[in-house]
Amino acid sequence: MSGFDSLEGAKRGIGVTCQCGKSARVTVRGRTLCYECFDEDMRRILDPVGRAKQRMRERVREIDRRYLTRG
């Protein structure tokens, strides 16, 4: 397979997987990502404060879930 064939396959998402294991569709900054990971990555870049707040809420929920299930 030539480099061109693998590039065409990456553009179509054939045989290329994202870091999460799904079929990859978009190449961004040297990484090939699925649409969900691409959206997550762009949200982190375009709205870092909003992403930090969302992640903090997720962490608080996770901690609450851990301590509520122990008790």
C-alpha positions as CSV (number, residue, x, y, z in Angstrom):
1,M,0.0,0.0,0.0
2,S,1.4,3.4,-0.9
3,G,1.3,6.5,1.2
4,F,-1.4,7.9,-1.1
5,D,-3.6,4.8,-0.5
6,S,-3.3,5.1,3.2
7,L,-4.1,8.8,3.1
8,E,-7.2,8.1,1.0
9,G,-8.2,5.5,3.5
10,A,-7.7,7.9,6.4
11,K,-9.9,10.5,4.6
12,R,-12.7,7.9,4.3
13,G,-12.1,6.5,7.7
14,I,-11.3,3.0,6.4
15,G,-9.0,1.0,8.6
16,V,-8.0,4.0,10.7
17,T,-9.1,4.1,14.3
18,C,-9.3,7.0,16.8
19,Q,-7.6,6.9,20.2
20,C,-11.0,5.9,21.7
21,G,-11.3,2.9,19.3
22,K,-14.0,4.2,17.0
23,S,-13.6,4.7,13.3
24,A,-11.6,7.9,12.7
25,R,-12.9,10.6,10.3
26,V,-11.0,13.9,10.9
27,T,-7.3,14.6,11.0
28,V,-6.4,17.5,13.3
29,R,-3.0,18.7,14.3
30,G,-1.4,15.4,13.3
31,R,-4.0,13.2,15.1
32,T,-6.8,11.3,13.4
33,L,-10.0,11.5,15.5
34,C,-13.6,10.4,15.4
35,Y,-16.2,13.1,15.4
36,E,-16.9,12.8,19.1
37,C,-13.2,13.2,20.1
38,F,-12.8,16.0,17.6
39,D,-15.8,17.9,19.2
40,E,-14.3,17.3,22.6
41,D,-10.8,18.5,21.5
42,M,-12.3,21.7,19.8
43,R,-14.4,22.5,22.9
44,R,-11.2,22.3,25.0
45,I,-9.4,24.7,22.6
46,L,-12.3,27.2,22.0
47,D,-13.8,27.3,25.5
48,P,-11.2,26.3,28.1
49,V,-13.1,27.8,31.0
50,G,-16.3,26.2,30.1
51,R,-14.6,22.8,29.6
52,A,-12.9,23.2,33.0
53,K,-16.2,23.9,34.7
54,Q,-17.8,20.9,33.0
55,R,-14.9,18.6,34.0
56,M,-15.1,19.9,37.6
57,R,-18.8,19.0,37.7
58,E,-18.1,15.6,36.4
59,R,-15.4,15.0,39.0
60,V,-17.7,16.2,41.8
61,R,-20.4,13.8,40.6
62,E,-17.9,10.9,40.4
63,I,-16.7,11.6,44.0
64,D,-20.3,11.8,45.2
65,R,-21.1,8.5,43.5
66,R,-18.0,6.9,45.1
67,Y,-18.8,8.0,48.7
68,L,-22.5,7.5,48.4
69,T,-22.1,3.9,47.3
70,R,-19.6,3.1,50.2
71,G,-22.0,4.3,52.9
